[in-house]
């Protein structure tokens, strides 16, 4: 299983790629019908939103893990 930090990094890279690709997406979609353009843009926006939510979930999970690891442990 991938570490939480690696999963966060991968999700952040995916989001950056989606966001940086927006201008090029418009160029690639230009030959398509309006309906297909709209569907493709909605898909890209939804993918970006899902990725943002995943990043937040992973960051919350990491914070929980860090809090548990930093809490004092009972001596044996």
QUITAWO-V556431 format. One record per residue. N is the residue number from 0. SS is DSSP state (helix for helix, strand for strand, loop for the rest). PSI is psi in whole degrees, 0 to 359 (none if undefined). Layout:
<<N	SS	PSI> <N	SS	PSI>>
This chain:
<<0	loop	142> <1	loop	147> <2	loop	158> <3	helix	323> <4	helix	321> <5	helix	319> <6	helix	319> <7	helix	314> <8	helix	315> <9	helix	317> <10	helix	320> <11	helix	320> <12	helix	318> <13	helix	314> <14	helix	317> <15	helix	317> <16	helix	317> <17	helix	313> <18	helix	320> <19	helix	338> <20	helix	350> <21	helix	311> <22	helix	321> <23	helix	328> <24	helix	317> <25	helix	321> <26	helix	316> <27	helix	330> <28	helix	345> <29	loop	319> <30	loop	348> <31	loop	163> <32	loop	161> <33	helix	320> <34	helix	316> <35	helix	323> <36	helix	314> <37	helix	316> <38	helix	317> <39	helix	318> <40	helix	318> <41	helix	320> <42	helix	315> <43	helix	318> <44	helix	318> <45	helix	319> <46	helix	319> <47	helix	318> <48	helix	316> <49	helix	320> <50	helix	318> <51	helix	316> <52	helix	320> <53	helix	319> <54	helix	315> <55	helix	318> <56	helix	317> <57	helix	320> <58	helix	320> <59	helix	318> <60	helix	319> <61	helix	318> <62	helix	320> <63	helix	314> <64	helix	314> <65	helix	320> <66	helix	320> <67	helix	317> <68	helix	330> <69	helix	345> <70	loop	147> <71	loop	142> <72	loop	145> <73	loop	143> <74	loop	148> <75	loop	none>>
